[in-house]
């Protein structure tokens, strides 16, 4: 049995094949959830947003331009839904205290426990630093360093030249490093 390409799956979706759409959902749902969670820091909101994104994709798949990357379309939909969510719930403050790398009982104390806690604290600090960046800087770091998009995929997704991707990423990382360094200095 031949493996279908993404383009063939989308063409099948455009022709009304529900099982083809299910293949798209299975392939990209976790990625959509992760992006929504990155922006909202709410598991429940990320679940709702990722589901809503696929409802919108299903409704508009027939108009999708097959010459464009699907991941770019998904990114834009999830980002817009996430930004709308944040506008509606602006009064709620976002805390990273519920972020856990692993579940670890509080009473268990070992070298592994301290190492995990240190990694969790470092991750929380990095995520806090990312939240201090501008939206453009956050997007480029999310796509490259968290979602592992290639430079070309980022250029296609954001609609900017490849050179701009590289320079924005360089300056965003540099700014993030400075933010984290300054935070470390003030917390000493």
Number of C-alpha atoms within 10 A of each C-alpha: 3 4 6 10 9 16 14 13 18 23 18 16 20 19 12 14 13 13 12 20 21 14 15 18 18 11 12 15 18 13 18 25 21 20 25 29 19 20 21 20 17 17 14 12 19 24 18 16 26 27 17 15 25 22 12 13 19 17 11 11 19 16 9 15 11 14 7 12 15 17 17 17 17 22 20 14 20 26 21 15 21 24 16 13 18 15 10 10 11 11 8 8 6 12 11 14 9 9 13 15 13 9 7 13 8 7 7 9 10 9 8 11 15 12 11 17 16 12 14 17 17 12 16 19 16 16 14 18 19 24 16 15 17 10 11 13 20 20 22 24 22 18 20 16 13 13 13 12 17 12 19 15 18 22 19 18 20 18 11 12 13 14 12 12 20 16 11 15 22 15 12 21 19 11 17 23 15 13 18 17 13 11 14 11 9 8 7 5
